[in-house]
Amino acid sequence: MNVTAKPAVPVVMGTSPSQAWKVTPDAVDMTRPAPPVRPLAIAAEPQNITVDLAKSALLIVDMQNDFCTKGGWLDSRGIDISPNRKPIKPLAALIEAFRAQDIPVVWVNWGVRKDLLNISPSLRHAHNPRGDEPGIAQPVPGTRSEVIAVGSWGAEVVDEINPGDKDVQIIKHRFSAFWDTETDAVLRNMGIKTLFIGGVNMDQCVMTTLEDASFLGYDTILIEDGTATTSPDFCVQAVLYNVKLLFGFVTQSAALLKALAGLSR
């Protein structure tokens, strides 16, 4: 009796349908069908913008205990962390809205090696300029902090907005989330082209991350009230000026939430 062989079911090789191959024993389909465009119009500066949510992600930088929580590293140094807590409420609302629309939420956080084998002297100096305080990966007496060391309490995201099971988490060990990390590869494999960026500190890790994203060809939108810094206000104004002039766009969480609320899933 002749039995007709069933055609092989293609194996999908890729993390996103729009980036994946379909493989059978005798053929490989590399067409990568693009997902349907999901346009979203948003009020922004210096111009209003329309993005494709099918190619977008919310990128949150360094909302972790050492920068945003009492008993963390900055707090132990006598730095007022209250500015860095202001983005928590806007980001919490945005995270919920992005998840509801199945838009990826990506977290990038400091988490240095405890042996510091990939950390240069200049980076150590930036975190301990006089050499008389606990440096990165060192315990801070009287606190729960082990300065931004991987696996430490200080490197964990603040409780109010901790990552969910389906969010993407990336560890970094530079100011920019794109330098010597997997961030670019992860985003490209997800088919991401547009980044809504928030977190702390606005003029340091957020800005260098946004700049590098722009240099790599991503569309960058800074969420003004979803980011903050403990630096003086002129640093904030410089960031906003340069983002709008050179690197991307600036929007508010309310504008983004209003736009998302008008969508159906």
C-alpha positions as CSV (number, residue, x, y, z in Angstrom):
1,M,0.0,0.0,0.0
2,N,1.4,3.4,-1.0
3,V,1.4,5.9,1.8
4,T,1.7,9.6,0.8
5,A,4.2,11.3,3.0
6,K,2.9,14.3,4.9
7,P,4.7,17.5,4.1
8,A,7.1,18.6,6.7
9,V,5.8,21.2,9.1
10,P,8.2,24.2,8.9
11,V,10.3,24.9,11.9
12,V,10.3,28.6,12.8
13,M,13.8,29.8,13.6
14,G,13.7,33.3,15.1
15,T,12.4,35.1,18.1
16,S,10.0,37.3,16.2
17,P,7.8,36.2,13.3
18,S,8.9,39.2,11.3
19,Q,12.5,38.2,11.8
20,A,12.3,34.5,11.5
21,W,13.1,31.8,8.9
22,K,10.8,28.8,8.2
23,V,12.9,25.7,7.7
24,T,12.0,22.2,6.4
25,P,14.4,19.4,5.5
26,D,14.6,20.6,1.8
27,A,13.8,24.3,1.9
28,V,14.4,27.5,3.8
29,D,11.9,30.4,3.6
30,M,13.7,33.7,4.4
31,T,11.0,36.0,3.4
32,R,10.3,37.3,6.9
33,P,6.8,38.6,6.4
34,A,6.4,42.1,7.9
35,P,3.7,42.4,10.6
36,P,0.7,44.7,9.9
37,V,1.6,48.4,10.5
38,R,0.1,49.7,13.8
39,P,0.3,53.5,13.4
40,L,0.2,55.7,16.5
41,A,0.1,59.5,16.3
42,I,1.6,61.2,19.3
43,A,2.0,64.8,20.4
44,A,5.8,65.5,20.6
45,E,8.5,68.1,20.1
46,P,9.9,69.6,18.0
47,Q,7.2,68.0,15.8
48,N,4.3,65.6,16.3
49,I,5.1,62.1,15.2
50,T,3.5,58.9,14.0
51,V,5.2,55.6,14.9
52,D,4.6,51.9,14.1
53,L,3.8,50.1,17.3
54,A,4.6,46.8,15.6
55,K,8.2,48.0,15.6
56,S,8.4,49.8,18.9
57,A,9.5,49.2,22.4
58,L,9.5,50.9,25.8
59,L,13.2,51.1,27.0
60,I,13.7,51.8,30.7
61,V,17.1,52.7,31.9
62,D,18.5,52.1,35.4
63,M,15.4,52.5,37.6
64,Q,17.2,50.6,40.3
65,N,17.6,50.8,44.0
66,D,21.1,52.3,44.1
67,F,19.8,55.3,42.2
68,C,16.1,55.6,43.3
69,T,15.7,54.0,46.8
70,K,16.5,55.0,50.4
71,G,19.4,52.9,51.6
72,G,20.8,52.7,48.1
73,W,24.2,54.0,46.9
74,L,23.3,57.6,46.0
75,D,21.3,58.0,49.2
76,S,24.3,56.8,51.2
77,R,26.4,59.6,49.6
78,G,23.9,62.2,50.8
79,I,22.4,62.8,47.4
80,D,18.8,63.7,47.3
81,I,17.2,60.8,45.3
82,S,13.7,62.4,45.3
83,P,14.1,63.6,41.7
84,N,14.9,60.0,40.6
85,R,11.7,58.7,42.1
86,K,9.4,61.1,40.1
87,P,9.4,58.9,36.9
88,I,8.1,55.9,38.9
89,K,4.4,56.9,38.6
90,P,4.5,57.9,34.9
91,L,6.5,54.8,34.0
92,A,4.2,52.5,35.9
93,A,1.2,53.8,33.9
94,L,3.1,53.5,30.6
95,I,4.3,49.9,31.4
96,E,0.7,48.8,32.0
97,A,-0.4,50.5,28.8
98,F,2.4,49.0,26.7
99,R,1.9,45.6,28.1
100,A,-1.9,45.8,27.4
101,Q,-1.0,46.5,23.7
102,D,1.6,43.7,23.5
103,I,4.3,46.2,23.0
104,P,7.7,45.0,24.4
105,V,9.0,46.5,27.6
106,V,12.8,46.3,27.8
107,W,14.8,47.0,30.9
108,V,18.5,47.8,30.9
109,N,20.2,48.0,34.3
110,W,23.7,48.3,35.7
111,G,25.1,45.0,36.9
112,V,28.9,45.0,37.0
113,R,31.0,42.0,37.5
114,K,32.1,41.7,41.1
115,D,35.7,41.1,40.0
116,L,35.6,44.2,37.7
117,L,37.7,42.5,35.1
118,N,35.9,44.4,32.3
119,I,35.8,47.8,34.1
120,S,38.4,50.4,33.1
121,P,40.2,52.7,35.6
122,S,38.3,55.6,34.2
123,L,34.9,54.0,34.9
124,R,36.0,53.2,38.4
125,H,37.2,56.8,38.9
126,A,33.8,58.1,37.6
127,H,32.1,56.3,40.5
128,N,34.7,57.1,43.1
129,P,36.5,60.2,42.0
130,R,38.5,60.8,45.2
131,G,39.2,57.2,46.0
132,D,37.9,57.5,49.5
133,E,34.4,56.1,49.1
134,P,33.1,52.6,48.3
135,G,33.6,52.0,44.6
136,I,31.5,50.0,42.2
137,A,30.8,46.4,43.3
138,Q,31.9,47.2,46.8
139,P,29.6,47.0,49.9
140,V,28.4,50.3,51.3
141,P,28.6,50.2,55.1
142,G,25.3,50.6,56.9
143,T,23.2,50.0,53.7
144,R,21.9,47.1,51.6
145,S,23.9,48.4,48.7
146,E,26.8,46.6,46.9
147,V,27.3,49.4,44.4
148,I,25.5,48.3,41.1
149,A,27.0,44.8,41.3
150,V,25.2,42.1,39.4
151,G,22.9,40.1,41.6
152,S,22.9,42.7,44.4
153,W,20.0,44.6,45.9
154,G,21.4,47.9,44.6
155,A,21.2,46.6,41.0
156,E,17.5,45.5,41.3
157,V,14.7,47.5,39.8
158,V,12.6,49.4,42.3
159,D,9.7,47.4,43.7
160,E,7.0,49.8,42.4
161,I,7.8,48.9,38.7
162,N,9.7,45.7,38.8
163,P,9.9,43.8,35.4
164,G,7.2,41.3,34.5
165,D,7.8,37.8,33.4
166,K,7.3,38.7,29.7
167,D,9.5,41.8,29.8
168,V,13.1,41.7,28.4
169,Q,15.9,42.3,30.9
170,I,19.4,43.3,29.8
171,I,22.4,43.9,32.1
172,K,24.8,46.6,31.2
173,H,28.2,47.7,32.6
174,R,28.7,51.1,30.9
175,F,26.7,54.3,30.9
176,S,25.2,53.5,27.5
177,A,23.0,50.5,27.2
178,F,24.5,49.9,23.7
179,W,28.2,49.8,24.5
180,D,29.7,46.2,25.0
181,T,26.2,44.8,25.6
182,E,23.7,42.6,23.8
183,T,21.1,45.4,23.6
184,D,21.4,46.1,19.8
185,A,21.3,42.4,18.9
186,V,18.2,41.8,21.1
187,L,16.3,44.7,19.7
188,R,17.2,43.8,16.1
189,N,16.1,40.2,16.6
190,M,12.8,41.6,17.9
191,G,12.3,43.8,14.9
192,I,12.4,47.0,16.9
193,K,13.0,50.3,15.1
194,T,11.5,52.8,17.5
195,L,12.4,53.3,21.2
196,F,10.4,55.2,23.8
197,I,13.1,55.9,26.4
198,G,12.8,56.7,30.1
199,G,14.7,56.1,33.4
200,V,17.7,57.7,35.2
201,N,19.9,59.6,35.2
202,M,18.6,61.7,32.3
203,D,21.9,63.4,31.5
204,Q,24.1,60.3,32.0
205,C,22.9,56.8,31.2
206,V,19.6,57.8,29.6
207,M,21.3,60.4,27.3
208,T,24.2,58.2,26.3
209,T,21.8,55.3,25.6
210,L,19.6,57.6,23.5
211,E,22.5,59.0,21.6
212,D,24.0,55.6,20.8
213,A,20.5,54.3,19.7
214,S,20.3,57.3,17.4
215,F,23.7,56.6,16.0
216,L,22.7,53.0,15.3
217,G,19.6,54.1,13.3
218,Y,16.8,53.7,15.9
219,D,14.1,56.2,16.1
220,T,14.3,57.7,19.6
221,I,11.6,59.4,21.7
222,L,12.5,60.7,25.2
223,I,9.6,60.5,27.6
224,E,10.3,63.8,29.5
225,D,8.4,63.0,32.7
226,G,9.5,59.4,32.6
227,T,13.1,60.3,33.1
228,A,14.9,62.4,35.7
229,T,18.3,63.2,37.2
230,T,19.9,64.2,40.5
231,S,22.0,66.7,38.5
232,P,21.3,70.5,38.4
233,D,18.4,71.6,36.2
234,F,20.7,73.1,33.6
235,C,21.7,69.5,32.8
236,V,18.0,68.6,32.2
237,Q,17.6,71.6,29.9
238,A,20.7,70.7,27.9
239,V,19.4,67.1,27.4
240,L,16.0,68.3,26.2
241,Y,17.6,70.9,23.9
242,N,20.0,68.4,22.3
243,V,17.4,65.6,21.9
244,K,15.0,68.0,20.1
245,L,17.8,69.5,18.0
246,L,19.8,66.5,17.1
247,F,18.9,63.0,18.3
248,G,15.1,62.5,18.3
249,F,11.9,63.7,19.8
250,V,10.5,64.5,23.3
251,T,7.0,63.6,24.5
252,Q,5.1,63.4,27.7
253,S,3.6,60.3,29.3
254,A,0.1,61.8,29.2
255,A,0.4,62.3,25.4
256,L,1.6,58.8,25.0
257,L,-1.1,57.3,27.2
258,K,-3.8,59.4,25.4
259,A,-2.7,58.0,22.1
260,L,-2.6,54.5,23.3
261,A,-6.0,54.8,24.9
262,G,-7.5,55.4,21.5
263,L,-6.3,52.1,20.2
264,S,-8.1,48.7,20.1
265,R,-5.9,45.7,20.7
